[in-house]
Amino acid sequence: MKKRYIQSAWLTGLLIIWGSLLTGCSEQSEPDVPQGEQLQIRSLTRNSSEDQTELAKGTSILMYLAYWDNAESTTKSSSGFVTYSGKNNENKDVWNSGVYVDVGNTYYIYGFMPSDMVKESVITPAWSGNTVTGATMELKGVNALSVKDLCVIIGIGDGDDPANVVRGKFSYTAETEEDPVEGTRIKGISLLMDHLCAAANFKIKIDPNYNKLRTIKLKSMKFVCTSQIMYSKANVKITLINGQTNPISIITTEQDNGQDADTSPAEQTFFEDTDGMELKEDESIIDVTGYFLPAYASTLSIVSTYDVYDKQGNKIRENCEATNSLASMLNGIQRGQKRPIELTVNPTYLYVLSEPDLDNPTIVTE
């Protein structure tokens, strides 16, 4: 059974949101009794032409809201999750919301998606009087290599039009408005998100001359860190400044080596087909993407596992592995960037095809 691990919104995404918020904290635990008006996400728009894969069902956004309580003259915060449920009969995105707000309050909204990429989160707003000037976001136990793209909120716009979004604006005042269909409802907002991960897109094919002699069935592809000290989990700290066109001012990435940390070397499978997918001379048959924190780029390799068959359909070799370093191809890659990498199954012979070369070919990058 084939499994393609391609899940996530890629490059800058705009989340169209309606609604309200719920009492909670910045930790990823379910909040208590909901208070106020429920906030609903109506749609998600992505600006990138590079990656238009559909958002996976079950993708969850953690939203943290800091606000000033006028009645009590004190700062407060709440948090909640909104989860993507798929599309309705009108082909519109449907979200299950656990986020609430009270009409009249002004909220400063921070958050990230998908929430299951992070073991624990601590979001600390920077208060100046009764307003927030920015926030520090600590994401602990982040999957350093993943099949998903980790994104953070970097701006908000009033209303449901993505064109109204403002980079570096995090404030939102909950107000009611009249809708011809829904009647009185909470004013909608749009959220702009940016990336913490980089990506590599792989296309793999078989050399035409070799394809005449052997059949290759690809069974898996995975990222592997060549450095044993690059753990599978990392801690990422982001400093956000309100009012800046590029509100992410600082990002630091460290190994997650706490008491309960997973210190196994980082690796991540992003393509798997237990029966094996037969490679063609056209590389489009395999087109998959894996995501990673940029700090890991210089240590990454890709390991491909495949079976070899003769042209009569007899399996010659099973679970062959080919390892290709990605360090040079990913040199200088930044978050939000995606590098295309083409792989070709090709034996190492020059003039005479020896039997070892024929039945145990290498994979070369192009």
C-alpha positions, 0 to 999 in steps of 0.5 A: 500500500502506497503512502505519500507523506505530503501534508501541509500548507507551503510558503506564506498562507492566509487564514481567513478567520471569523469569530472568538476565543477561549480561556486557556494557556500557551501550553498545548493542553485543552482549555477549560470551559469556553467563554465568549463567541466561537471563532470560525475559520472560513478559508485558507489561501496560499500565495505560493505557486511552488507547492499547492498540496491540499491541507491535510485533514486534522491539521491543527492551529494553536492560537494564543491571545493576550488581552487587557481586561478593562473591567479588572485593569489587568492583563489576561491570556487565552488559547485554543485550537482550530482544526481543519475538517476538509471541504464541504459540498460547496468546496469550501474549507471547514474548520472545527474551532475551539477558540473564543473571544468577547465582543469589545476586547482587543486581542493580540494573536500569536500562534503556529501550525501544525500544532502536533509538530511541537511537544510544548509551547510557551508564548510570552507577550511583551506588555507596554502598559495595556498594549502588546509590542511583541512576543517570544515564542518558545517551541519545544520538542519540534520535529527537526525533520518532517512531512509537514511545514511548521508555520507561525502567524506574522500578521493580521487583517480586518475582515475576510479579504486576504488583501487586508492583511498587514504584516507585523499587525497582531491586534484584533478587536472583536466586533459584531457585523451584519451578514445577509445570510448569517445575520449578526456575527463576529467580524472576520479576520485574516491571518498571515503565516510564515515558515520555520522550515525549508524543503526539498522536492525530489523527483526520481527516474530510471536511466533509459539504458538501464531500464531496458535491462532491469526494473526498479521498484522504489519502496521508501525515501527518508532523510538521515542526519550524518551527524550523530549529535543532530537529534530528532527533536529541537527547540526553536525560539522566535522573537516577534516584533509588532509593527515590523514588515518582517516581524520575525526578528530572531530565530534560534535553534538548539538541540532538545537534550532535556531530561525526557528528550529524544536523543536518537539521531534525526531521520524521517521517512517521507515516502513509503510504498510497501509493494514498491513503486516501479520507476519510469524514465519520466521522473514525474512518477515520483514527486515528493517533498520533505521538510526540515529546520534549516539548521540541519541542512548541512548534515542531511542525506537521503536514503532510498530503498528499492528492489531490483527485478529482471525483465521477466519479473523475477526479483533479483535483489531486495531492500537495496539502499542508496545514500546521497548527501544533500549538503551541497545541494542544500547549501545556503537554504533558508526557511520558506525555500524549497530546492528541487532535486532530481535523482536517477537510478543508474549503474556505475559501469563505464563500458562493460556492464558487470553483474554487480553493477547490473543488480545493485545500481547506484542513484545519482543526483542531477 
